[in-house]
Amino acid sequence: MWVLSPIIRESKSLVVLFFYCFPSEFLVGLLPHEPILIYFGDFHPAWVVAAVSIVGTVMAEAINYSFCSFFYDLPTLRAVSRKRLVRKTIDLFHRAPFAAILFAGFTPAPFFPVRFLVVMAYYPRWKYLLGVFLSRAPRFWLLAMFGHYFHISGSVLTVLFVVMFVSVNVPALIRLLVGGRGATPSPPSSPAAEG
């Protein structure tokens, strides 16, 4: 909606930024947050952009936690957590859960797996939200500072937004639509070919 609506796209209102946090942080985060933070950083102090974004983000993550918890209680989804790879991932997460949240929240690493892991690992909501706050607030501040110092044009940010949106969503859409149809397994390689 941000890219499609000139009124919203050209808005400098922090209300738009706050409400943008919800679709950009919901479950798999289909909308990129970074270009928006850079854009708003050009018009508002970085700490204000970070504060508005972190409030919206923590609220969105609280909703994510509740949403995932509700659906995780369904028997079909509960069965997923018994799969070997999922169990190993949960066990790995249990080794340093707070550090994993901090790492995924601060770096450009995909964050959405953490949203599901915290629920599957029964990680306390308050610790999860604290980790989100502590990792995302400085990241949001840095992105807003980048926008403040470099004054990136709206057209460049729109291109960045579209590139990020397409690079995340098109492969996922293709996997969803194709769903393995027509894919033929590759034959096992012979030991002679590997040598």
C-alpha positions, 0 to 999 in steps of 0.5 A, a space after each residue: 500500500 505504501 508504494 501504491 498510494 502516493 498520499 501514503 508514500 509521500 506522507 511524513 506522518 509517524 502514524 503511517 510509520 507506526 501502522 506500517 510496522 504491523 504488516 511488515 512484521 506480521 508472521 513472515 514479514 512480507 513488506 520490507 521495513 528498512 526502506 521505510 525507516 530510511 525514508 522517515 529518518 530523513 524527516 524525523 530525528 532517528 530516536 523518534 523513528 526508532 521509538 515509533 517503530 519499536 513500539 509498533 514492532 513489539 506490539 506486532 510481535 506480541 500479536 505474532 506470539 499469540 497467533 502462533 501459540 493459538 495455531 501451534 496448539 492444533 494437533 496437525 501443527 503440533 505434529 510438525 514439532 516432532 519431526 527430526 529437523 524441527 526438534 534439532 532446530 528447537 534444541 539448538 535454539 534452546 542452547 542460547 535463545 536470547 542470543 538467537 533473538 538478539 542476533 536475528 533481530 539486529 542483523 539482516 538475517 531472516 527473523 521470521 523463523 525466530 517467531 515460530 521457534 519461540 512458540 515451539 520452544 515455549 520461550 516466555 513471551 516477555 523474554 521474547 519481546 525484551 529481545 525484540 526490543 533490545 535488538 530491533 531498537 538499535 537497528 531501527 535507529 541505525 537505519 533512520 540515521 542512515 536516512 538522516 545523513 544520506 538523504 536517499 531519494 524517494 525513487 531510490 527507496 521505492 526501487 529498494 522497496 520493490 527489489 526487497 519485496 520481489 526478492 523475498 516474495 516471488 521465490 516464496 510464491 513460486 514455491 507455493 504455486 509449483 509445490 513440487 509439481 513437475 519436479 523430478 528427483 535427480 538420480 543419485 550420483 555414482 561413486 565414480 562420478 564423485 571421485 
